[in-house]
Amino acid sequence: MAGTDNLQGAQDNWIGCLTYQSTATKIPDATELQSLARQARARNRSVGVTGMLLFEEGRFLQTLEGPPEGLEAIWSSVARDQRHSDIEVLSKHMAPTRLFTGWDMFLSSNVSRIPDPVGGQFDLPPAVADHVGKAVRMSLDGDDIGLNGLMAALAEQGWTSDAVLSLLIEPAARALGDAWLADDCTELELTIAISMLQMAGHAVRYETAPQGIRSSRYSILLATAPGEPHMLGTALLADQFTDAGWQVEMAFPDTEEALLNQLGAQKPDAIDIGLSDALFRQQSLDRLRSAVEHSRLVPANHPTVVSVGGRLFAEAAATAASVGADHARMTVAGASIRMAELVRKSRRENSRRGR
């Protein structure tokens, strides 16, 4: 199977991307998976390839990206590997940027709680991690009183709104996603727990925006990516942008067409399209890229700033450029200020072009 066919000859400096799935011929244990990942990292590093390997329920899902010649060498090895069978290429294309920049091979698995090899980059201080653990347990237990009490206690201790979002709510959402990957909770329990965090997040109060922003009356459409069931980030953004004086509309579209219809009716200054804050959703990138591309065609003569967000952008090094957006938010915290800057810049550029 020539998985890298048609990757050669694309634009200079672009990289090849290939995603496949396969079935394990033997279920590996945690030690075997870690060994596999170590071997893959060494091999990938030697030819400039990065990527992600997911193992769950006896199946592998892997994305590889890098120079076409390096990708060809890696694919040749992968295709001959006797540890898997029923190999199916899901996508192959050229892209201007890497999704897994700096990762020789990111491994995610539900086998015996294999530690995230890059998790150290996101370690929290012990006291903060303890709060996150409490928030996760309360969310899974449906303890809204406990969650609201935790929020109130942190506010009394001087935690700002940005600190609550970036050090508590967002890490708790990611921990819940990891719990689901580790089979420590069901998909239904994950969804309910995310909703609990979302409701608790409404208690966060944001600092008053500068008068310049409030008087400008910027407008924004806050939307989940088409078909995305998790709306935590979008809901938290709604509170923040409303408190900052923006005109806010929301959308939870099932399809790209539904999203574009609302965008055409609203004609906002900006749109934020969010993926899950709990799970990586790597398989949703192509659909998100399509939604961003087509959203730019809808508001004729009204340039719209496009932002994207979700765990994939916060932790997995996906970039705005990888989906054609103007901005990829690493966190909900401070998003209204950053978007105001981008809208002002867009207006200035549009004004200059109109002269």
C-alpha positions as CSV (number, residue, x, y, z in Angstrom):
1,M,0.0,0.0,0.0
2,A,1.7,3.2,-1.1
3,G,0.4,5.4,1.6
4,T,2.4,8.5,0.5
5,D,1.4,8.5,-3.2
6,N,0.6,12.0,-4.4
7,L,2.4,13.7,-1.6
8,Q,5.4,14.6,-3.8
9,G,5.3,17.6,-6.0
10,A,3.2,19.9,-3.8
11,Q,4.2,23.5,-2.8
12,D,7.7,24.1,-1.6
13,N,8.2,23.9,2.2
14,W,4.9,22.1,2.8
15,I,4.9,18.9,4.7
16,G,3.2,15.6,4.1
17,C,0.5,14.3,6.5
18,L,-0.8,10.8,6.7
19,T,-3.3,9.3,9.2
20,Y,-4.1,5.6,9.3
21,Q,-5.8,3.1,11.6
22,S,-5.0,-0.6,12.1
23,T,-5.7,-3.6,14.4
24,A,-3.2,-4.9,16.9
25,T,-2.2,-8.5,16.2
26,K,-1.5,-8.9,19.9
27,I,-2.8,-6.6,22.7
28,P,0.3,-4.8,24.1
29,D,0.8,-4.1,27.8
30,A,1.8,-0.7,29.1
31,T,5.6,-1.5,29.0
32,E,5.3,-2.7,25.4
33,L,3.5,0.4,24.3
34,Q,6.1,2.6,26.0
35,S,8.8,0.7,24.2
36,L,7.0,1.1,20.9
37,A,6.7,4.8,21.5
38,R,10.4,5.2,22.3
39,Q,11.4,3.3,19.2
40,A,9.1,5.5,17.1
41,R,10.5,8.7,18.6
42,A,14.1,7.8,17.7
43,R,13.1,6.7,14.2
44,N,11.0,9.7,13.5
45,R,13.6,12.2,14.9
46,S,16.2,10.8,12.5
47,V,14.1,11.9,9.4
48,G,12.3,15.0,10.8
49,V,8.9,13.3,11.3
50,T,6.5,14.2,14.1
51,G,3.1,12.7,15.0
52,M,0.6,11.1,17.4
53,L,-0.1,7.5,18.2
54,L,-3.4,6.5,19.9
55,F,-4.1,3.0,21.1
56,E,-7.5,2.0,22.4
57,E,-9.7,-1.1,22.4
58,G,-7.2,-3.1,20.3
59,R,-6.8,-0.5,17.6
60,F,-4.1,2.0,16.6
61,L,-4.7,5.4,15.2
62,Q,-1.6,7.2,14.1
63,T,-0.9,10.6,12.4
64,L,2.6,11.1,10.8
65,E,3.8,14.4,9.4
66,G,7.1,15.6,7.9
67,P,9.1,15.9,4.7
68,P,7.7,13.6,2.0
69,E,10.9,11.6,1.7
70,G,11.1,11.1,5.5
71,L,7.4,10.2,5.6
72,E,7.9,7.6,2.9
73,A,10.7,5.9,4.9
74,I,8.6,5.8,8.0
75,W,5.5,4.5,6.2
76,S,7.5,1.7,4.6
77,S,8.5,0.6,8.1
78,V,5.0,1.0,9.5
79,A,3.4,-1.0,6.7
80,R,5.8,-4.0,7.3
81,D,5.4,-4.0,11.1
82,Q,4.0,-7.3,12.2
83,R,2.4,-5.9,15.4
84,H,-0.6,-4.7,13.5
85,S,-2.8,-5.7,10.5
86,D,-5.8,-4.4,8.6
87,I,-4.0,-1.1,7.9
88,E,-6.4,1.5,6.5
89,V,-5.2,4.9,5.3
90,L,-7.7,7.5,6.5
91,S,-6.2,10.6,5.0
92,K,-3.1,11.8,3.1
93,H,-2.4,15.4,2.1
94,M,0.1,18.3,2.1
95,A,-0.1,21.0,4.7
96,P,1.7,24.3,5.3
97,T,2.3,23.7,9.0
98,R,2.7,20.8,11.5
99,L,0.0,19.9,13.9
100,F,2.4,18.1,16.3
101,T,5.3,20.5,16.3
102,G,8.1,19.4,18.7
103,W,6.7,16.0,19.3
104,D,8.7,13.1,17.9
105,M,5.7,10.9,18.9
106,F,2.9,11.7,21.3
107,L,1.4,8.5,22.8
108,S,-2.1,8.3,24.2
109,S,-3.6,5.1,25.5
110,N,-6.0,3.7,28.1
111,V,-3.7,0.8,29.0
112,S,-2.8,1.0,32.7
113,R,-2.8,4.8,32.8
114,I,0.3,5.3,30.6
115,P,1.8,8.7,31.6
116,D,1.7,11.4,28.9
117,P,5.3,11.8,27.8
118,V,4.9,15.6,27.4
119,G,2.7,16.0,30.4
120,G,5.5,17.6,32.4
121,Q,5.1,20.7,30.3
122,F,1.7,21.2,31.9
123,D,2.4,20.3,35.5
124,L,0.6,22.5,38.0
125,P,1.9,23.5,41.5
126,P,0.7,20.9,44.0
127,A,-1.8,23.2,45.7
128,V,-3.4,24.1,42.4
129,A,-3.4,20.5,41.3
130,D,-5.3,19.6,44.5
131,H,-8.0,22.2,43.6
132,V,-8.2,20.7,40.1
133,G,-8.6,17.2,41.5
134,K,-11.4,18.4,43.7
135,A,-13.1,20.0,40.8
136,V,-12.9,16.8,38.8
137,R,-14.3,14.7,41.6
138,M,-17.1,17.1,42.2
139,S,-18.0,17.3,38.5
140,L,-18.2,13.5,38.2
141,D,-20.3,13.4,41.4
142,G,-22.7,16.1,40.2
143,D,-21.8,18.1,43.3
144,D,-22.8,21.6,42.1
145,I,-22.9,23.0,45.6
146,G,-19.4,21.8,46.2
147,L,-18.2,23.3,42.9
148,N,-19.8,26.6,43.6
149,G,-18.3,26.6,47.1
150,L,-14.8,25.9,45.6
151,M,-15.2,28.8,43.2
152,A,-16.3,31.2,46.0
153,A,-13.4,30.1,48.2
154,L,-10.9,30.7,45.5
155,A,-12.4,34.2,44.8
156,E,-12.0,35.0,48.5
157,Q,-8.4,33.9,48.3
158,G,-7.8,36.4,45.6
159,W,-8.0,34.3,42.5
160,T,-8.7,36.4,39.4
161,S,-11.2,35.3,36.7
162,D,-8.3,34.5,34.4
163,A,-6.7,32.3,37.1
164,V,-9.9,30.4,37.7
165,L,-10.3,29.7,34.0
166,S,-6.7,28.8,33.1
167,L,-5.6,27.1,36.4
168,L,-8.8,25.4,37.4
169,I,-11.6,25.0,34.9
170,E,-9.6,24.3,31.7
171,P,-7.2,21.8,33.4
172,A,-10.2,20.1,35.0
173,A,-11.8,19.7,31.6
174,R,-8.6,18.1,30.2
175,A,-8.3,15.8,33.2
176,L,-11.9,14.7,32.6
177,G,-11.0,13.9,29.0
178,D,-8.0,11.9,30.2
179,A,-10.3,10.0,32.6
180,W,-12.5,9.0,29.7
181,L,-9.6,7.9,27.7
182,A,-8.5,5.8,30.6
183,D,-11.9,4.2,30.9
184,D,-12.4,5.8,34.4
185,C,-15.7,7.3,33.3
186,T,-18.2,6.7,30.6
187,E,-18.9,9.2,27.8
188,L,-22.2,10.1,29.4
189,E,-20.4,10.8,32.7
190,L,-17.9,12.9,30.9
191,T,-20.6,15.0,29.2
192,I,-22.4,15.5,32.5
193,A,-19.2,16.5,34.3
194,I,-18.3,19.0,31.5
195,S,-21.7,20.5,31.9
196,M,-21.2,20.8,35.7
197,L,-17.9,22.7,35.0
198,Q,-19.8,24.9,32.5
199,M,-22.5,25.8,35.1
200,A,-19.9,26.5,37.8
201,G,-18.0,28.7,35.3
202,H,-21.0,31.0,35.1
203,A,-20.1,32.2,38.7
204,V,-16.8,33.6,37.4
205,R,-17.0,37.4,37.1
206,Y,-14.8,39.3,34.8
207,E,-13.0,42.5,35.2
208,T,-14.5,45.6,33.6
209,A,-13.3,46.1,30.1
210,P,-11.6,49.3,29.0
211,Q,-14.0,52.0,28.0
212,G,-12.7,51.9,24.5
213,I,-13.8,48.3,24.0
214,R,-17.2,48.9,25.6
215,S,-18.0,52.0,23.5
216,S,-16.9,50.3,20.3
217,R,-19.8,47.7,20.5
218,Y,-17.9,44.9,18.8
219,S,-20.0,41.9,17.8
220,I,-19.0,38.2,17.9
221,L,-20.5,34.9,17.0
222,L,-19.5,32.2,19.5
223,A,-20.0,28.8,18.0
224,T,-19.1,25.2,18.7
225,A,-17.5,23.5,15.7
226,P,-20.2,21.8,13.5
227,G,-21.3,18.6,15.4
228,E,-19.2,19.3,18.5
229,P,-21.1,18.2,21.6
230,H,-18.9,19.9,24.2
231,M,-19.6,23.6,24.7
232,L,-17.7,24.5,27.8
233,G,-15.3,26.9,26.2
234,T,-18.0,28.6,24.1
235,A,-20.2,29.1,27.2
236,L,-17.3,30.6,29.2
237,L,-16.5,32.9,26.4
238,A,-20.1,34.1,26.2
239,D,-19.9,35.3,29.8
240,Q,-16.6,37.0,29.3
241,F,-17.5,38.8,26.1
242,T,-20.9,39.9,27.4
243,D,-19.2,41.3,30.5
244,A,-16.7,43.1,28.3
245,G,-19.5,44.9,26.4
246,W,-19.6,42.9,23.2
247,Q,-22.7,42.1,21.3
248,V,-22.8,38.3,21.6
249,E,-24.6,35.7,19.6
250,M,-24.2,32.0,20.0
251,A,-24.5,28.9,17.8
252,F,-24.4,25.2,18.4
253,P,-24.7,24.0,14.8
254,D,-25.0,20.3,13.7
255,T,-23.7,21.1,10.2
256,E,-21.4,23.6,8.5
257,E,-24.3,24.9,6.5
258,A,-26.2,25.8,9.7
259,L,-23.1,27.7,11.0
260,L,-22.7,29.6,7.7
261,N,-26.4,30.5,7.7
262,Q,-26.1,32.1,11.1
263,L,-22.9,33.8,10.2
264,G,-24.5,35.3,7.1
265,A,-27.4,36.6,9.1
266,Q,-25.3,38.0,11.9
267,K,-22.3,39.5,10.0
268,P,-20.3,39.8,13.2
269,D,-16.9,41.5,13.6
270,A,-15.5,38.2,14.8
271,I,-16.3,34.5,15.1
272,D,-14.9,31.9,17.5
273,I,-15.3,28.3,16.6
274,G,-14.6,25.9,19.4
275,L,-13.7,22.2,19.6
276,S,-13.8,20.2,22.8
277,D,-11.8,21.5,25.8
278,A,-11.6,17.9,27.2
279,L,-10.6,15.8,24.2
280,F,-8.1,16.4,21.3
281,R,-10.5,15.9,18.4
282,Q,-7.7,15.5,15.9
283,Q,-10.1,13.8,13.5
284,S,-12.1,17.0,13.3
285,L,-9.4,19.2,11.9
286,D,-10.4,18.8,8.2
287,R,-14.0,19.8,9.0
288,L,-12.9,22.7,11.1
289,R,-10.5,23.9,8.3
290,S,-13.5,23.7,5.8
291,A,-15.7,25.7,8.2
292,V,-13.1,28.4,8.6
293,E,-12.4,28.6,4.9
294,H,-16.1,28.9,4.0
295,S,-16.9,31.3,6.8
296,R,-14.6,33.9,5.2
297,L,-16.8,33.8,2.0
298,V,-20.1,34.6,3.8
299,P,-20.1,38.1,5.1
300,A,-19.5,40.0,1.8
301,N,-17.7,43.3,2.3
302,H,-17.5,42.7,6.0
303,P,-14.2,41.1,7.0
304,T,-14.6,38.8,10.0
305,V,-11.8,37.9,12.4
306,V,-11.8,34.1,12.8
307,S,-10.6,32.5,16.1
308,V,-10.5,28.8,16.9
309,G,-10.0,27.0,20.2
310,G,-10.2,23.7,22.1
311,R,-7.7,21.3,23.7
312,L,-6.2,20.5,20.4
313,F,-4.9,24.1,20.2
314,A,-4.2,24.5,23.9
315,E,-2.0,21.4,24.3
316,A,-1.4,19.7,21.0
317,A,0.4,22.5,19.2
318,A,-2.2,22.9,16.5
319,T,-1.9,26.4,15.1
320,A,-4.3,29.0,13.6
321,A,-2.5,28.6,10.3
322,S,-3.1,24.9,10.2
323,V,-6.9,25.6,9.8
324,G,-6.7,29.0,8.1
325,A,-7.8,31.0,11.2
326,D,-6.5,34.4,12.3
327,H,-6.0,33.3,15.9
328,A,-5.9,30.1,18.0
329,R,-6.6,30.7,21.6
330,M,-4.5,28.7,24.1
331,T,-7.0,29.6,26.8
332,V,-10.4,31.2,27.3
333,A,-8.7,33.7,29.7
334,G,-8.3,37.1,28.2
335,A,-9.9,36.2,24.9
336,S,-12.1,39.3,24.7
337,I,-9.1,41.6,24.9
338,R,-7.1,39.7,22.3
339,M,-10.1,39.6,19.9
340,A,-10.7,43.3,20.4
341,E,-7.1,43.9,19.3
342,L,-7.6,41.8,16.2
343,V,-10.9,43.5,15.3
344,R,-9.3,46.9,15.6
345,K,-6.4,45.8,13.4
346,S,-8.8,44.3,10.8
347,R,-10.8,47.6,10.7
348,R,-7.7,49.7,10.2
349,E,-6.5,47.4,7.3
350,N,-9.9,47.5,5.7
351,S,-10.1,51.3,6.0
352,R,-6.7,51.6,4.3
353,R,-7.7,49.3,1.5
354,G,-10.9,51.4,1.0
355,R,-9.1,54.7,0.4
